[in-house]
Amino acid sequence: MDNLEKANIIVEFVQRFHNDTQYDEFFAYNDLGIPLCVAITGELVTLTKKGDEILSDTWFSFCDTIGADPETDYDNLDTMLD
């Protein structure tokens, strides 16, 4: 999966579950990664090496939070949540 696909999935997750207290720890930990994903999906930024590291950390944290394999290619959020 490329960075844009990962960012799109994370942004969709945040939009759907931002009020779910079950994920408060994920949202708090990724206080830089989530806004970065929003900027990526809006084509507002070009990732630097550090930005790529933050996105990768956010992706692995996200996958750990929902119990998904971070190395698998997913079509969308729903396939990850199944």
Secondary structure, DSSP 8 states (H G I E B T S, - for coil): --HHHHHHHHHHHHHHHTT-GGGHHHHHHTTTHHHHHHHHHTT-----HHHHHHHHHHHHHHHHHHT--TTS--SSHHHHH-
